[in-house]
Amino acid sequence: MNDIGDAQRAGEALDATHATEDPFAAAIRGTRMPILITDARQADNPIIFANDAFLALTGYPRGEVIGRNCRFLQGPETDPATVAEMREAVRSGRDVSVEVVNYRKNGSRFWNNVFLSPVRNDRGEIIYFFGSAIDISERKAERENLKSDIHVRAGELELALEQKTSLLHEVDHRVKNNLQLISSLLLLQTRRTRDEGTRQALRSMLERVGAIATVHRRLFQGGDVQRFDVSDFLRDLANDLAASARRDDLELRLDLEPVAIPASQAAPLALVANELLSNALRHAYPEGQAGQITIRCQRRDGEFDLEVVDSGVGLPPSGDRGGFGLTIVQLLSQQLKARLSLEDAQPGVRAVVTLPTTA
């Protein structure tokens, strides 16, 4: 059999073979799923059977379907790669499922979910291909609409992120200016004050503002404004305070493990660290006495220790070194839900603040 007439006769024979009382044949003819059968033994694998659902889907009468290869459903927007995939599956005799653009007799396009399976005889030879089709045009349109919605939403989110970033930069700029203004006012007042005690108090306040400015700089330099790197901050703070102390005879030793805390805790912790280190720089070693100050940051069991240790003159008999600064440390430790320990290290002082950590 090698012409359309042969294919039509084969289809008619197939219908005759599957009499109406055969439930399988009746199901194939009557199902709402478009179904066709091709003859793999004939040249160009022509269609020899198409049910009514297939004819309704494509708009072709049976006489214009039987005897033709399925490629007559292809058109300008049919993907050649998908056609090649189906062709290769037929050549190699394997199942295939693809989504392809097909065309009806009236020229309208539709998305067709095609399933092809080989049918073999008792000797394992492929004698037919069984195909089914599902019109998935609505599903495809829904997917495209969803993609479009996602694209629009992504654009909105990107715009919102740009606006938020711009706002953060504006806040960063204003906070920097305000902190610089406060520092300038304190510095001006320090220079105009003759009382040394007052001058010292103003210099201490200037250092505290500087610690907060360092926190702010660290938060905005990092990629995450929600988390604050304690170790990097302590390194900056130690260098700043050591430079302002002008004590070349004091050695700072840093032993800092990576620790991150919520940004909301950054400023109080910065002030605690500033007071502890400033007190050590001012009071541990009298002018002209060399020494070492160690700053540690160590994690352990869901907590971390911020530790400042010196081997200097130790605590005064009253046990209070730092006055107002120590009061600040105690109040802020309570705010941070931290434990404060101030011990005589014999020699020197060991100050430890223990805080919970979630990072």
C-alpha positions as CSV (number, residue, x, y, z in Angstrom):
1,M,0.0,0.0,0.0
2,N,1.6,3.3,-1.1
3,D,-1.1,5.8,-2.0
4,I,-4.0,7.6,-0.3
5,G,-6.5,5.0,-1.6
6,D,-4.5,2.2,0.1
7,A,-4.4,4.2,3.3
8,Q,-8.2,4.8,3.2
9,R,-8.8,1.1,2.6
10,A,-6.5,0.2,5.5
11,G,-8.4,2.6,7.8
12,E,-11.8,1.1,6.7
13,A,-10.4,-2.4,7.2
14,L,-9.2,-1.3,10.7
15,D,-12.8,0.0,11.4
16,A,-14.2,-3.3,10.2
17,T,-11.8,-5.4,12.2
18,H,-12.9,-3.5,15.4
19,A,-16.6,-4.0,15.2
20,T,-18.9,-1.8,17.1
21,E,-19.5,-4.5,19.7
22,D,-15.8,-4.4,20.5
23,P,-15.7,-2.1,23.6
24,F,-12.1,-1.0,22.9
25,A,-12.9,0.1,19.3
26,A,-16.1,1.8,20.5
27,A,-14.2,3.7,23.1
28,I,-11.5,4.9,20.6
29,R,-14.2,6.1,18.2
30,G,-16.3,7.7,20.9
31,T,-13.8,9.2,23.3
32,R,-13.6,13.0,23.5
33,M,-9.8,12.8,23.3
34,P,-8.6,13.4,19.7
35,I,-6.9,10.1,18.6
36,L,-5.3,8.9,15.3
37,I,-3.4,5.9,14.1
38,T,-0.7,5.8,11.5
39,D,0.6,2.8,9.4
40,A,4.3,2.5,10.1
41,R,4.7,-0.1,7.3
42,Q,3.7,2.4,4.6
43,A,5.9,5.0,3.1
44,D,5.7,8.4,5.0
45,N,3.8,6.8,7.8
46,P,0.3,7.9,6.7
47,I,-2.8,8.3,9.0
48,I,-5.2,5.4,8.6
49,F,-7.6,6.2,11.4
50,A,-8.8,9.4,13.0
51,N,-11.7,9.6,15.5
52,D,-14.4,12.3,15.4
53,A,-12.8,14.2,18.2
54,F,-9.6,14.6,16.1
55,L,-11.7,15.9,13.2
56,A,-13.5,18.3,15.4
57,L,-10.2,19.6,16.9
58,T,-8.5,20.2,13.5
59,G,-11.6,21.1,11.4
60,Y,-10.6,18.7,8.6
61,P,-13.1,16.2,7.2
62,R,-12.0,12.5,7.4
63,G,-11.3,12.4,3.7
64,E,-8.7,15.1,4.0
65,V,-7.0,13.4,6.9
66,I,-6.7,9.7,6.0
67,G,-3.6,8.9,3.9
68,R,-1.7,12.1,4.9
69,N,1.3,12.4,7.2
70,C,0.7,14.4,10.4
71,R,2.9,17.2,9.2
72,F,0.0,18.8,7.3
73,L,-1.0,20.3,10.7
74,Q,2.3,22.2,10.9
75,G,2.6,25.9,10.0
76,P,4.7,29.1,10.2
77,E,5.1,29.0,14.0
78,T,5.7,25.3,14.4
79,D,9.0,24.8,16.1
80,P,11.4,22.9,13.8
81,A,13.3,21.5,16.8
82,T,10.0,20.0,18.2
83,V,9.2,18.5,14.8
84,A,12.7,17.0,14.7
85,E,12.2,15.5,18.1
86,M,9.0,13.8,17.0
87,R,10.7,12.6,13.8
88,E,13.6,11.1,15.7
89,A,11.2,9.3,18.1
90,V,9.3,7.8,15.2
91,R,12.6,6.7,13.6
92,S,13.9,5.1,16.7
93,G,10.5,3.6,17.7
94,R,10.0,5.2,21.1
95,D,7.3,7.1,22.9
96,V,7.4,10.8,22.7
97,S,5.4,13.7,24.3
98,V,5.7,17.2,23.0
99,E,3.9,20.6,23.0
100,V,3.8,21.9,19.5
101,V,1.9,24.7,17.5
102,N,-0.5,23.2,15.0
103,Y,-3.0,24.7,12.6
104,R,-6.6,23.9,11.9
105,K,-8.1,23.8,8.4
106,N,-9.3,27.4,8.8
107,G,-5.7,28.6,9.5
108,S,-6.2,29.2,13.2
109,R,-3.3,28.1,15.4
110,F,-3.5,26.1,18.6
111,W,-1.1,24.5,21.1
112,N,-1.2,20.8,20.8
113,N,0.1,18.4,23.5
114,V,0.9,15.4,21.3
115,F,1.6,11.8,22.6
116,L,2.9,9.2,20.1
117,S,3.5,5.6,20.9
118,P,4.6,2.7,18.7
119,V,2.4,-0.4,18.4
120,R,4.3,-3.7,17.8
121,N,3.2,-7.1,16.6
122,D,4.1,-10.5,18.1
123,R,7.5,-10.3,16.4
124,G,8.3,-6.9,17.9
125,E,8.0,-5.1,14.6
126,I,6.4,-1.7,14.7
127,I,3.2,-1.8,12.6
128,Y,1.3,1.3,13.8
129,F,1.8,4.5,15.7
130,F,-0.9,5.5,18.2
131,G,-1.3,9.2,18.7
132,S,-3.4,11.4,20.9
133,A,-3.8,15.2,21.1
134,I,-4.9,17.7,23.7
135,D,-5.6,21.3,22.9
136,I,-3.6,23.2,25.6
137,S,-4.0,26.7,24.2
138,E,-5.8,28.0,27.2
139,R,-3.2,26.5,29.6
140,K,-0.5,28.1,27.5
141,A,-2.2,31.5,27.6
142,E,-2.5,31.2,31.3
143,R,1.2,30.4,31.6
144,E,2.0,33.4,29.4
145,N,-0.2,35.7,31.5
146,L,1.4,34.4,34.6
147,K,4.9,35.1,33.2
148,S,3.7,38.6,32.2
149,D,2.3,39.2,35.7
150,I,5.6,37.9,37.3
151,H,7.6,40.2,35.0
152,V,5.5,43.2,36.0
153,R,5.7,42.3,39.7
154,A,9.4,41.8,39.4
155,G,9.7,45.3,37.8
156,E,7.6,46.8,40.6
157,L,9.8,45.1,43.3
158,E,12.9,46.2,41.5
159,L,11.6,49.8,41.5
160,A,10.7,49.5,45.2
161,L,14.1,48.2,46.0
162,E,15.8,51.1,44.1
163,Q,13.6,53.6,46.0
164,K,14.4,51.9,49.3
165,T,18.1,51.9,48.4
166,S,17.9,55.6,47.5
167,L,16.1,56.3,50.8
168,L,18.8,54.4,52.8
169,H,21.5,56.4,51.1
170,E,19.7,59.6,51.9
171,V,19.3,58.5,55.6
172,D,23.0,57.5,55.6
173,H,24.0,61.0,54.3
174,R,21.8,62.8,56.8
175,V,23.0,60.8,59.8
176,K,26.6,61.3,58.8
177,N,26.0,65.0,58.6
178,N,24.2,65.1,62.0
179,L,26.9,63.1,63.7
180,Q,29.6,65.3,62.2
181,L,27.7,68.4,63.4
182,I,27.5,67.0,66.9
183,S,31.2,66.1,66.9
184,S,32.0,69.6,65.7
185,L,30.0,71.2,68.4
186,L,31.6,69.1,71.1
187,L,35.0,69.8,69.7
188,L,34.3,73.5,69.6
189,Q,33.0,73.5,73.2
190,T,36.1,71.5,74.3
191,R,38.4,74.1,72.9
192,R,36.5,77.0,74.5
193,T,36.4,75.3,78.0
194,R,39.2,76.1,80.4
195,D,38.3,73.7,83.2
196,E,40.3,70.5,82.6
197,G,37.6,68.2,84.2
198,T,35.0,69.6,81.9
199,R,37.3,69.3,78.9
200,Q,37.9,65.7,79.7
201,A,34.2,65.0,80.0
202,L,33.6,66.6,76.6
203,R,36.4,64.6,75.1
204,S,34.8,61.4,76.4
205,M,31.5,62.4,74.9
206,L,33.3,63.1,71.6
207,E,34.7,59.5,71.7
208,R,31.2,58.1,72.3
209,V,29.8,60.0,69.3
210,G,32.7,58.7,67.4
211,A,31.9,55.1,68.4
212,I,28.3,55.5,67.2
213,A,29.6,57.1,63.9
214,T,31.8,54.0,63.4
215,V,28.8,51.7,64.0
216,H,26.8,53.7,61.4
217,R,29.7,53.6,58.9
218,R,30.1,49.8,59.4
219,L,26.4,49.1,58.9
220,F,26.2,51.0,55.6
221,Q,29.5,49.8,54.3
222,G,28.4,46.2,54.6
223,G,25.9,44.5,52.3
224,D,23.5,43.7,55.1
225,V,22.1,46.6,57.1
226,Q,20.2,44.1,59.4
227,R,23.3,42.5,60.8
228,F,26.3,44.0,62.5
229,D,29.8,42.5,62.5
230,V,31.2,42.9,66.0
231,S,34.7,41.9,65.3
232,D,35.3,44.3,62.4
233,F,33.9,47.1,64.5
234,L,36.1,46.3,67.5
235,R,39.1,46.4,65.2
236,D,38.2,49.9,63.9
237,L,37.4,51.1,67.4
238,A,40.7,49.9,68.9
239,N,42.6,51.6,66.2
240,D,40.7,54.9,66.6
241,L,41.0,55.0,70.4
242,A,44.7,54.0,70.4
243,A,45.4,56.8,67.9
244,S,43.6,59.4,70.0
245,A,45.2,58.2,73.3
246,R,48.7,59.0,71.8
247,R,50.3,56.2,73.9
248,D,53.0,54.6,71.8
249,D,54.1,52.6,74.9
250,L,50.7,50.7,75.0
251,E,50.3,47.6,72.8
252,L,46.8,46.5,71.7
253,R,46.4,42.8,71.2
254,L,43.3,41.7,69.2
255,D,41.8,38.2,69.5
256,L,38.5,38.5,67.5
257,E,36.3,35.7,66.3
258,P,33.6,36.5,63.7
259,V,30.4,37.4,65.5
260,A,27.3,39.1,64.1
261,I,24.4,40.7,66.1
262,P,21.1,42.4,65.0
263,A,21.7,46.0,63.9
264,S,19.4,47.2,66.7
265,Q,22.0,46.1,69.2
266,A,24.9,47.7,67.5
267,A,24.9,51.1,69.0
268,P,24.6,50.0,72.7
269,L,27.2,47.4,72.2
270,A,29.5,49.9,70.6
271,L,29.2,52.2,73.6
272,V,29.9,49.4,76.0
273,A,33.1,48.5,74.1
274,N,34.1,52.1,73.9
275,E,33.8,52.6,77.6
276,L,35.7,49.4,78.5
277,L,38.6,50.1,76.1
278,S,38.7,53.8,76.9
279,N,38.9,53.1,80.7
280,A,41.7,50.6,80.1
281,L,43.7,53.1,78.0
282,R,43.2,55.9,80.5
283,H,43.5,54.2,83.8
284,A,45.4,50.8,83.5
285,Y,48.9,52.3,83.0
286,P,50.1,55.6,84.4
287,E,51.8,57.9,82.0
288,G,55.2,56.5,81.0
289,Q,54.4,52.9,82.0
290,A,54.4,50.5,79.1
291,G,51.8,47.7,78.9
292,Q,49.5,45.6,76.9
293,I,45.7,45.6,76.5
294,T,43.9,42.6,75.0
295,I,40.5,42.8,73.4
296,R,38.8,39.4,72.8
297,C,35.6,38.4,71.1
298,Q,34.9,34.7,71.5
299,R,31.8,32.6,70.8
300,R,30.6,29.8,73.1
301,D,27.3,27.9,73.7
302,G,25.0,30.3,71.9
303,E,26.7,33.4,73.5
304,F,29.8,35.4,73.0
305,D,32.2,37.3,75.3
306,L,33.4,40.8,74.7
307,E,36.5,40.9,76.9
308,V,39.0,43.7,77.7
309,V,42.0,42.7,79.8
310,D,45.0,44.7,81.0
311,S,47.9,43.9,83.4
312,G,48.1,47.4,84.8
313,V,47.5,48.9,88.2
314,G,44.2,47.1,88.9
315,L,41.0,48.3,90.5
316,P,41.1,51.1,93.0
317,P,40.2,50.2,96.6
318,S,36.6,51.2,96.0
319,G,36.4,48.7,93.2
320,D,35.1,51.4,90.8
321,R,37.2,52.4,87.9
322,G,35.6,54.7,85.3
323,G,32.8,56.4,87.2
324,F,30.2,57.6,84.8
325,G,31.6,55.4,82.1
326,L,31.1,52.3,84.2
327,T,27.5,53.4,84.9
328,I,26.9,53.6,81.1
329,V,28.3,50.1,80.7
330,Q,26.0,48.7,83.5
331,L,22.9,50.4,82.1
332,L,23.6,49.3,78.5
333,S,24.4,45.8,79.6
334,Q,20.9,45.6,81.1
335,Q,19.4,46.9,77.9
336,L,21.3,44.2,75.9
337,K,20.3,41.5,78.4
338,A,24.0,40.9,78.9
339,R,26.0,39.8,81.9
340,L,28.8,42.2,83.1
341,S,31.8,41.0,85.1
342,L,34.6,43.3,86.3
343,E,37.4,41.4,88.0
344,D,40.8,42.1,89.6
345,A,43.1,40.1,87.4
346,Q,46.1,40.5,89.7
347,P,47.7,42.3,88.1
348,G,45.3,44.4,86.1
349,V,41.6,44.2,85.4
350,R,39.5,41.8,83.4
351,A,36.2,43.2,82.1
352,V,33.8,40.7,80.4
353,V,30.4,41.3,78.8
354,T,28.5,38.2,77.8
355,L,25.7,38.5,75.3
356,P,23.4,36.0,73.5
357,T,24.1,35.6,69.8
358,T,21.9,34.3,67.0
359,A,24.6,34.3,64.3
